[in-house]
Amino acid sequence: MSGLAVQPISTKEAVVASLRARILDGVVAPGVRLPEAELAAEFGPLPPAFLPVGVQRLYELQMKALEGAGPVHLVGFSWGGVTSLRVAVTAPELVESLAVIEPEAYGLLRTEDADAFAVICGLRDSWRANVRAGRWHEAFEEFVDFYNGPGSFAGWPEPRREEFLATQRERGDLWDLLFDDMLTVDSLGAITAPVHVVEGSKTSTVDHAICKVVRRQVPDSRHTLIEGAGHMMPLSHPEPLARALLSGIET
């Protein structure tokens, strides 16, 4: 689910193991796990990180997983950061604390940072132009490098690139899902739980801008910058990310 996690955390080792195992791509709570069979029945055998559904549906699945589990320490990455913020708005009784790792709430930028919004719209429009012309490689090279740094896509082994491109051709254009207006500035201001905003020092200008908006609008927020990390820090920097997450949770 592009990084969605609800999990009791007691040790650094447990957090690191979770990050390395990509549990941030599932939903976990004390005694609760969203059945894989339910996901398969609804979406087919797709890797959770690339489910072609809207953020609203991911939020609904997260709420279902949290039934009877709160209050919890909630951690959300990327799309999961957006849905986790939404949970904190709509069901504050379920959230003891919240950590968001670069939530992809592009809609917030419409009114809060016109320059950053123009950047992400430019990436979207360039991607679409390349795809219309059949230039799938160029479309995703620009996309992957935007989030992971110049040369990232070229650095993948060729079989991995080809497999990735074949999969994305089947899934098509998902950009409209990323501009879902699930969050507003006013709703962020209504969050009562403490919020820990985590971002990488080498992430995109768009992600920096979104994190800045969240930090500015949430009443009780703190901030951690992971040095040298980009957007995919759960995979590239799991140890410092684990330390950051644990620093905000009493065990």
C-alpha positions in Angstrom: 0.0 0.0 0.0 2.9 2.3 -0.8 3.9 2.1 2.9 1.1 1.8 5.4 1.9 0.6 8.9 0.3 0.3 12.3 2.5 -1.6 14.7 3.4 -1.9 18.3 7.1 -1.2 18.5 9.3 -2.1 21.5 12.9 -2.4 20.2 15.1 -0.9 17.5 15.7 -4.4 16.2 12.0 -5.0 15.7 11.6 -1.7 13.8 14.6 -2.4 11.5 13.4 -5.9 10.8 10.0 -4.5 9.9 11.4 -1.9 7.6 13.7 -4.5 5.9 10.8 -6.9 5.5 8.7 -4.0 4.0 6.0 -4.4 6.6 5.4 -0.7 5.8 3.7 -2.2 2.8 1.0 -3.9 4.9 -1.2 -3.1 7.9 -0.3 -4.5 11.3 -1.8 -3.9 14.7 -1.8 -5.8 18.0 -3.5 -9.0 17.0 -4.7 -7.7 13.7 -3.5 -8.0 10.2 -5.5 -7.2 7.1 -6.0 -10.6 5.4 -4.0 -11.0 2.3 -7.0 -13.0 0.9 -9.1 -9.9 1.1 -6.6 -7.8 -0.8 -6.3 -10.5 -3.4 -10.0 -10.9 -3.8 -10.5 -7.2 -4.3 -7.5 -6.2 -6.3 -6.0 -9.4 -7.7 -2.4 -10.7 -7.1 -0.7 -7.3 -7.2 2.2 -6.2 -5.0 0.7 -4.0 -2.3 3.2 -1.2 -3.0 1.5 -0.7 -6.4 -2.1 -1.3 -5.8 -4.0 0.8 -8.4 -6.6 2.1 -6.0 -7.4 5.6 -4.7 -6.0 6.9 -1.4 -9.6 6.9 -0.1 -9.8 3.1 -0.5 -6.5 2.6 1.3 -7.8 4.8 4.1 -10.9 2.5 4.4 -8.7 -0.6 4.5 -6.6 1.0 7.2 -9.6 1.9 9.3 -10.9 -1.7 9.0 -7.5 -3.0 10.2 -7.6 -0.7 13.2 -11.0 -1.7 14.5 -10.6 -2.6 18.2 -6.9 -2.0 18.1 -6.5 1.5 19.3 -5.0 3.6 20.6 -1.9 2.8 18.6 1.4 4.4 17.6 0.7 4.9 13.9 3.4 5.1 11.2 2.6 6.0 7.6 5.0 6.2 4.7 4.2 7.9 1.3 0.5 7.2 0.5 0.3 5.6 3.9 1.3 8.9 5.4 -1.7 10.6 3.8 -4.1 7.9 5.1 -2.5 7.9 8.5 -3.0 11.7 8.8 -6.6 11.2 7.8 -7.1 8.6 10.5 -5.8 11.0 13.0 -8.3 13.6 11.8 -11.4 11.3 11.7 -10.7 8.9 14.5 -8.5 10.6 17.1 -9.4 8.0 19.7 -7.4 5.4 17.7 -4.1 7.4 17.6 -1.8 7.8 20.5 1.0 9.2 18.3 1.6 9.5 14.6 4.8 9.4 12.6 4.6 10.3 8.9 7.4 9.7 6.5 7.1 12.0 3.5 3.3 11.8 3.0 2.5 12.3 -0.6 -0.4 14.8 0.0 0.1 16.7 -3.3 -3.3 18.3 -2.9 -2.0 20.4 0.0 0.3 22.2 -2.3 -2.4 23.8 -4.4 -2.9 26.5 -1.9 0.2 26.3 0.3 3.1 26.2 -2.1 2.4 27.1 -5.7 6.0 26.6 -6.9 6.2 23.0 -5.5 2.7 22.3 -6.9 3.9 23.4 -10.3 6.9 21.1 -10.1 4.8 18.0 -9.4 2.3 19.0 -12.0 5.2 19.4 -14.5 6.5 15.9 -13.7 2.9 14.5 -14.2 2.5 16.3 -17.5 6.0 15.3 -18.8 5.2 11.7 -17.8 1.9 11.8 -19.7 3.5 13.3 -22.8 6.2 10.6 -22.9 3.6 7.9 -22.5 1.3 9.3 -25.2 4.4 9.1 -27.5 5.1 5.6 -26.4 8.3 6.6 -24.5 7.7 4.5 -21.4 11.4 4.2 -20.6 11.8 8.0 -20.6 8.6 8.5 -18.6 9.7 6.3 -15.8 13.3 7.2 -15.9 12.3 10.8 -15.1 9.8 9.6 -12.5 12.2 7.2 -10.6 15.1 9.7 -10.8 12.9 12.5 -9.4 12.3 10.5 -6.2 15.6 8.7 -5.9 18.2 10.9 -7.5 19.7 11.3 -11.0 20.9 8.1 -12.6 18.8 5.9 -10.3 16.8 4.2 -13.0 19.8 3.7 -15.2 21.5 2.0 -12.3 18.9 -0.7 -12.1 19.8 -4.1 -13.7 18.3 -4.2 -17.2 16.0 -7.2 -16.4 14.6 -5.3 -13.4 14.0 -2.2 -15.6 12.2 -4.2 -18.3 10.0 -6.0 -15.8 9.1 -2.8 -14.1 8.2 -1.1 -17.3 6.1 -4.0 -18.5 4.2 -3.9 -15.2 3.6 -0.2 -15.4 2.3 -0.4 -19.0 -0.4 -2.7 -17.7 -1.4 -0.4 -14.9 -1.5 2.8 -16.9 -1.9 6.3 -15.6 -2.4 6.6 -11.9 -1.5 10.2 -11.5 -5.1 11.3 -10.6 -5.0 9.0 -7.5 -1.9 10.9 -6.3 -3.8 14.2 -6.3 -6.6 13.0 -4.1 -7.8 15.8 -1.9 -8.2 13.7 1.2 -6.4 16.3 3.4 -6.9 20.0 3.8 -5.0 22.6 5.8 -8.0 23.0 8.1 -8.2 19.2 8.8 -4.5 19.2 9.7 -5.2 21.8 12.3 -7.7 19.6 13.9 -5.3 16.8 14.6 -4.9 16.3 18.4 -2.2 13.6 18.5 1.5 14.5 18.5 2.9 14.2 14.9 6.5 13.3 14.1 7.3 14.4 10.5 10.3 12.5 9.0 12.0 13.5 5.7 15.2 12.8 3.9 17.8 15.5 3.3 18.1 14.4 -0.4 14.4 14.1 -1.1 12.6 16.1 -3.7 11.5 19.7 -3.4 7.9 18.5 -3.5 8.3 16.2 -0.5 10.2 18.9 1.4 7.3 21.3 0.7 4.6 18.8 1.8 6.5 18.1 5.0 6.8 21.8 5.7 3.1 22.3 5.3 2.3 19.4 7.7 4.7 20.7 10.3 3.3 24.2 10.0 -0.3 23.2 10.3 -0.4 20.4 12.8 -0.7 21.8 16.3 1.8 19.4 18.0 4.6 18.4 15.6 8.2 17.5 15.7 10.7 17.0 12.9 13.5 14.7 12.0 15.8 15.0 8.9 17.5 11.7 7.8 20.8 12.7 6.4 21.6 11.4 2.9 18.1 9.8 2.5 15.7 10.3 -0.4 12.0 9.3 -0.5 12.7 5.5 -0.4 14.4 5.7 3.0 12.6 2.7 4.5 14.7 0.7 2.1 17.8 2.8 1.8 18.2 4.0 5.4 16.2 1.6 7.7 18.5 2.0 10.7 18.5 5.8 11.1 14.8 5.8 10.2 14.1 3.2 12.9 16.0 5.3 15.5 14.0 8.3 14.5 10.7 6.5 14.9 11.7 5.0 18.2 12.8 8.4 19.5 9.1 9.6 19.5 7.6 6.5 21.2 7.7 5.6 24.8 8.3 1.9 25.3 
